[in-house]
Amino acid sequence: MSEQVAKPRAPAKSTRRRSRELAVQGMYQWRLTGEESAQIEKQIIEQGTGRYDVAFFKTLLQGALAQREPLEKLIGTHLDRPINELSPIEYSILLLGAYELLHQAETPYRVIINESVELTKTFGGTDGHKYVNGVLDKLAAQIRTVEMRAGK
């Protein structure tokens, strides 16, 4: 008789993490296809892709795309290359991270950066997470100065 050893399960993703994943996928789709954000949002919601915070997903996707140009300018000051040379994944994650840093004040900057790094590890290239971390860290220092000084 052989005993089966239960494999440890990865902890369930939070609904906000899943919402960020879906927003990145929506941004990626938008970046590659140029489809309207409303159409992309509808497709993702209709797919019924597990548990996630629909309102948070919509806020991220709609907000980042609606404010794309000012966010790109803000991000661009911290890049070592033109923004159009970023991979679609890095671009999408940086845009969403910048949006959150600016408009989701209730979420600590460290959480936003960590979530962005984890998304890049999941969807991006080998060392893309290091690049995303560096850019968002500089951006957080610019946007969340008081929070960073307080050591939160």
C-alpha positions, -999 to 999 in steps of 0.1 A, spaced: 0 0 0 14 33 -10 3 64 7 -5 94 -14 12 125 -3 -9 156 -8 8 183 -27 8 216 -9 -17 239 -26 -7 274 -35 -27 299 -15 -58 311 -33 -53 344 -50 -71 374 -36 -99 388 -56 -79 420 -60 -49 401 -73 -71 383 -99 -86 417 -108 -51 430 -115 -43 400 -136 -74 405 -157 -67 442 -161 -32 434 -173 -46 409 -198 -71 436 -209 -44 462 -213 -22 437 -232 -52 429 -255 -58 466 -261 -21 473 -268 -19 445 -294 -53 449 -310 -64 485 -304 -99 473 -296 -121 496 -276 -117 492 -238 -155 486 -234 -153 456 -258 -123 441 -240 -139 446 -206 -171 429 -218 -152 399 -232 -133 394 -200 -164 397 -179 -184 373 -201 -156 347 -199 -164 343 -162 -127 338 -152 -131 329 -116 -135 350 -85 -124 386 -88 -135 421 -78 -154 432 -110 -156 469 -98 -119 470 -91 -111 454 -124 -132 479 -143 -117 508 -123 -82 497 -132 -88 490 -169 -110 520 -176 -89 544 -155 -55 534 -169 -68 536 -205 -87 569 -200 -56 585 -185 -30 567 -207 -13 598 -221 -6 616 -188 4 583 -172 28 576 -201 44 610 -196 48 604 -159 63 569 -164 84 581 -193 105 603 -170 118 572 -152 125 550 -182 158 542 -199 142 539 -233 112 553 -252 79 540 -238 70 524 -272 100 501 -268 87 485 -237 73 450 -240 34 450 -241 35 433 -207 59 458 -190 39 486 -206 6 473 -193 19 467 -158 36 500 -155 5 518 -167 -17 500 -142 9 505 -114 11 542 -121 -27 545 -122 -29 528 -88 -2 549 -73 -20 580 -84 -56 571 -78 -58 543 -52 -44 562 -22 -60 536 2 -37 509 -12 -1 513 2 25 520 -24 45 489 -13 15 467 -21 11 482 -55 48 477 -63 48 442 -50 16 433 -69 32 448 -101 64 428 -96 44 396 -90 24 402 -122 56 408 -142 71 376 -128 39 357 -139 34 373 -174 67 391 -183 102 383 -194 130 369 -172 142 401 -156 112 423 -164 102 423 -127 134 441 -118 128 468 -143 92 473 -133 102 474 -96 128 501 -103 105 523 -124 76 521 -99 99 527 -70 110 559 -85 75 568 -94 63 561 -59 90 584 -45 76 611 -67 39 605 -61 38 591 -26 65 612 -9 47 616 24 39 579 26 74 568 18 89 592 43 66 578 70 80 544 62 47 528 56 
